[in-house]
């Protein structure tokens, strides 16, 4: 099995400029930093490997470093230290923010082609997919309207449809399933399941722990920028819930319930 991502000693910190003092803590901190800068350590000495075909969930509280880790994997963020090795032969598609790169004055159809090209596909590739993208998005005649006239739900539907219809080999997903009503959300999850069953490597960031337990065999729990636990999804979820004082759910029962819901969608 090929290694898609290998991280060794990865650390990321951000240098923030305190334009306005918002708390006594910040003010006292700046006594020791006259330029008004302070460091936020987002990731600390991360060591991970993710293999081809794995479905991995990343969990943790707000500010734990989950989204930063995904942005490191897509090279949006460059670590200050450590080594990152990525299998460049694989086509990696990030779903970090739905609709990023859309041009508001272009139509939905035109943005399909633009987004596809930004993902590394040719115009002909997207042309072969355009009908299924439109059909899945359920936009109908609105596909030829400028996206600046779209609702946020329409905008997100189109972006999700483009990113998942191109059948990526590696998909990075950051909390993007609130893309419409309940029925469309079911379609999205069903499509994700099809991609995973076809062997797509998927890395999820989500606060929906029940969803991650049902979809991923492996969970990585981040806590204040470090890996608190990495392993079997049921075991990691139970430990995480215990640390938060949350009652542990029955993972197998949740899997049965969710499988039943989406088999009827």
TORPAVO-176167 format. One record per residue (C-alpha): residue number from 1; chain; x, y, z. Coordinates in pm, whole numbers. Example, Ala and Ser with C-alpha at 12.3 -4.5 7.8 and 13.67 -1.06 7.14 Angstrom:
2
> 1, A, 1230, -450, 780
> 2, A, 1367, -106, 714
***
This chain:
265
> 1, A, 0, 0, 0
> 2, A, 140, 338, -102
> 3, A, 192, 622, 142
> 4, A, 4, 935, 29
> 5, A, 114, 1168, 309
> 6, A, 406, 1136, 549
> 7, A, 460, 1404, 813
> 8, A, 766, 1408, 1034
> 9, A, 806, 1671, 1307
> 10, A, 566, 1916, 1141
> 11, A, 516, 2239, 1336
> 12, A, 322, 2550, 1234
> 13, A, 298, 2881, 1417
> 14, A, 130, 3204, 1319
> 15, A, 261, 3553, 1386
> 16, A, -36, 3772, 1468
> 17, A, -29, 4149, 1491
> 18, A, -237, 4287, 1775
> 19, A, -375, 4598, 1613
> 20, A, -611, 4659, 1901
> 21, A, -564, 4543, 2260
> 22, A, -868, 4331, 2339
> 23, A, -770, 4190, 2676
> 24, A, -540, 4238, 2971
> 25, A, -365, 3914, 2875
> 26, A, -273, 4055, 2532
> 27, A, -158, 4383, 2685
> 28, A, 65, 4205, 2937
> 29, A, 196, 3980, 2663
> 30, A, 305, 4281, 2462
> 31, A, 516, 4407, 2750
> 32, A, 752, 4131, 2643
> 33, A, 700, 4197, 2271
> 34, A, 718, 4568, 2196
> 35, A, 631, 4522, 1831
> 36, A, 285, 4397, 1924
> 37, A, 337, 4051, 1776
> 38, A, 274, 3718, 1940
> 39, A, 306, 3360, 1824
> 40, A, 19, 3113, 1804
> 41, A, 138, 2753, 1787
> 42, A, -116, 2573, 1566
> 43, A, 69, 2240, 1519
> 44, A, 347, 2098, 1735
> 45, A, 576, 1819, 1617
> 46, A, 314, 1622, 1419
> 47, A, 420, 1274, 1305
> 48, A, 168, 1096, 1081
> 49, A, 141, 870, 778
> 50, A, -173, 826, 569
> 51, A, -193, 537, 327
> 52, A, -364, 504, -9
> 53, A, -730, 404, 27
> 54, A, -762, 508, 392
> 55, A, -1059, 706, 520
> 56, A, -936, 912, 813
> 57, A, -1130, 1145, 1041
> 58, A, -964, 1432, 1226
> 59, A, -1133, 1542, 1547
> 60, A, -1071, 1792, 1825
> 61, A, -1210, 2106, 1978
> 62, A, -1208, 2445, 1806
> 63, A, -851, 2567, 1772
> 64, A, -700, 2220, 1801
> 65, A, -525, 2253, 1463
> 66, A, -756, 2040, 1245
> 67, A, -803, 2284, 958
> 68, A, -439, 2391, 976
> 69, A, -337, 2029, 928
> 70, A, -552, 1997, 616
> 71, A, -401, 2316, 477
> 72, A, -54, 2177, 536
> 73, A, -149, 1865, 339
> 74, A, -263, 2081, 46
> 75, A, 49, 2302, 76
> 76, A, -164, 2609, 138
> 77, A, 38, 2649, 460
> 78, A, 413, 2586, 474
> 79, A, 535, 2443, 807
> 80, A, 813, 2626, 992
> 81, A, 979, 2294, 1074
> 82, A, 959, 1926, 991
> 83, A, 933, 1731, 667
> 84, A, 625, 1671, 453
> 85, A, 625, 1410, 177
> 86, A, 328, 1386, -62
> 87, A, 273, 1134, -340
> 88, A, 265, 1378, -630
> 89, A, 140, 1112, -868
> 90, A, -204, 1129, -703
> 91, A, -470, 1381, -797
> 92, A, -556, 1560, -472
> 93, A, -873, 1770, -450
> 94, A, -932, 1988, -142
> 95, A, -1283, 2068, -23
> 96, A, -1166, 2318, 235
> 97, A, -1407, 2596, 148
> 98, A, -1691, 2537, -96
> 99, A, -1681, 2766, -394
> 100, A, -1333, 2906, -340
> 101, A, -1213, 3042, -673
> 102, A, -1564, 3103, -811
> 103, A, -1595, 3424, -1009
> 104, A, -1922, 3599, -917
> 105, A, -1986, 3753, -1258
> 106, A, -1950, 3420, -1440
> 107, A, -2240, 3179, -1474
> 108, A, -2256, 2851, -1288
> 109, A, -2167, 2667, -1608
> 110, A, -1865, 2890, -1672
> 111, A, -1749, 2841, -1314
> 112, A, -1767, 2465, -1362
> 113, A, -1502, 2493, -1632
> 114, A, -1296, 2745, -1434
> 115, A, -1298, 2533, -1118
> 116, A, -1213, 2220, -1311
> 117, A, -914, 2386, -1474
> 118, A, -795, 2511, -1133
> 119, A, -815, 2150, -1011
> 120, A, -589, 2042, -1295
> 121, A, -844, 1905, -1543
> 122, A, -872, 1997, -1910
> 123, A, -1171, 2172, -2063
> 124, A, -1259, 1849, -2244
> 125, A, -1252, 1658, -1914
> 126, A, -1502, 1899, -1761
> 127, A, -1711, 1901, -2078
> 128, A, -1763, 1527, -2036
> 129, A, -1876, 1581, -1676
> 130, A, -2080, 1899, -1710
> 131, A, -2421, 1736, -1751
> 132, A, -2379, 1512, -1447
> 133, A, -2245, 1806, -1242
> 134, A, -2553, 2013, -1326
> 135, A, -2787, 1722, -1264
> 136, A, -2640, 1646, -923
> 137, A, -2644, 2011, -817
> 138, A, -3017, 2036, -898
> 139, A, -2965, 2393, -1023
> 140, A, -3156, 2344, -1348
> 141, A, -3192, 2664, -1548
> 142, A, -3002, 2861, -1282
> 143, A, -2679, 2704, -1409
> 144, A, -2666, 2980, -1673
> 145, A, -2718, 3262, -1422
> 146, A, -2422, 3450, -1269
> 147, A, -2331, 3288, -939
> 148, A, -2347, 3628, -767
> 149, A, -2724, 3581, -786
> 150, A, -2710, 3239, -615
> 151, A, -2816, 3173, -260
> 152, A, -2546, 3034, -33
> 153, A, -2705, 2690, -64
> 154, A, -2700, 2698, -446
> 155, A, -2340, 2819, -440
> 156, A, -2232, 2535, -213
> 157, A, -2427, 2271, -408
> 158, A, -2249, 2358, -729
> 159, A, -1907, 2361, -564
> 160, A, -1963, 2021, -401
> 161, A, -2093, 1876, -727
> 162, A, -1785, 1990, -920
> 163, A, -1532, 1870, -664
> 164, A, -1680, 1521, -625
> 165, A, -1788, 1450, -982
> 166, A, -1431, 1462, -1110
> 167, A, -1354, 1143, -912
> 168, A, -1042, 1256, -723
> 169, A, -789, 1001, -602
> 170, A, -743, 1192, -274
> 171, A, -1011, 1415, -121
> 172, A, -959, 1649, 175
> 173, A, -1289, 1753, 334
> 174, A, -1325, 2030, 593
> 175, A, -1672, 2051, 749
> 176, A, -1867, 2100, 422
> 177, A, -2177, 1886, 460
> 178, A, -2419, 2166, 545
> 179, A, -2478, 2231, 174
> 180, A, -2853, 2226, 151
> 181, A, -3163, 2061, 285
> 182, A, -3172, 1717, 444
> 183, A, -3234, 1537, 114
> 184, A, -2941, 1700, -62
> 185, A, -2717, 1631, 237
> 186, A, -2807, 1262, 203
> 187, A, -2707, 1277, -164
> 188, A, -2374, 1431, -68
> 189, A, -2294, 1167, 192
> 190, A, -2403, 890, -44
> 191, A, -2166, 1027, -309
> 192, A, -1886, 1039, -56
> 193, A, -1956, 676, 31
> 194, A, -1937, 579, -336
> 195, A, -1602, 753, -369
> 196, A, -1468, 575, -62
> 197, A, -1594, 236, -180
> 198, A, -1417, 300, -510
> 199, A, -1088, 342, -322
> 200, A, -1061, 721, -291
> 201, A, -840, 827, -3
> 202, A, -1048, 1066, 210
> 203, A, -945, 1280, 505
> 204, A, -1236, 1438, 692
> 205, A, -1243, 1721, 942
> 206, A, -1577, 1738, 1118
> 207, A, -1738, 1809, 1454
> 208, A, -1997, 1540, 1375
> 209, A, -1828, 1258, 1561
> 210, A, -2106, 1006, 1495
> 211, A, -2067, 1060, 1122
> 212, A, -1690, 1012, 1136
> 213, A, -1721, 692, 1340
> 214, A, -1951, 543, 1077
> 215, A, -1740, 646, 777
> 216, A, -1381, 613, 900
> 217, A, -1189, 320, 1043
> 218, A, -924, 557, 1178
> 219, A, -954, 878, 1378
> 220, A, -681, 1126, 1466
> 221, A, -757, 1335, 1775
> 222, A, -577, 1670, 1786
> 223, A, -550, 1862, 2111
> 224, A, -382, 2203, 2121
> 225, A, -181, 2127, 1809
> 226, A, -58, 1783, 1911
> 227, A, -176, 1429, 1835
> 228, A, -356, 1314, 2150
> 229, A, -457, 977, 2001
> 230, A, -448, 802, 1664
> 231, A, -616, 469, 1601
> 232, A, -938, 271, 1570
> 233, A, -1233, 508, 1529
> 234, A, -1448, 356, 1806
> 235, A, -1162, 362, 2056
> 236, A, -1050, 716, 1974
> 237, A, -1410, 846, 1976
> 238, A, -1474, 685, 2316
> 239, A, -1160, 841, 2464
> 240, A, -1241, 1180, 2315
> 241, A, -1597, 1171, 2447
> 242, A, -1474, 1065, 2790
> 243, A, -1232, 1360, 2796
> 244, A, -1524, 1593, 2724
> 245, A, -1758, 1427, 2973
> 246, A, -1985, 1298, 2694
> 247, A, -2158, 962, 2710
> 248, A, -2009, 710, 2467
> 249, A, -2243, 598, 2190
> 250, A, -2260, 250, 2044
> 251, A, -2064, 283, 1718
> 252, A, -2208, -32, 1561
> 253, A, -2564, 77, 1634
> 254, A, -2500, 421, 1482
> 255, A, -2356, 255, 1170
> 256, A, -2671, 48, 1128
> 257, A, -2896, 351, 1173
> 258, A, -2704, 568, 925
> 259, A, -2676, 285, 672
> 260, A, -3052, 244, 688
> 261, A, -3114, 614, 635
> 262, A, -2888, 647, 330
> 263, A, -2993, 320, 171
> 264, A, -3340, 475, 142
> 265, A, -3219, 809, 2
***
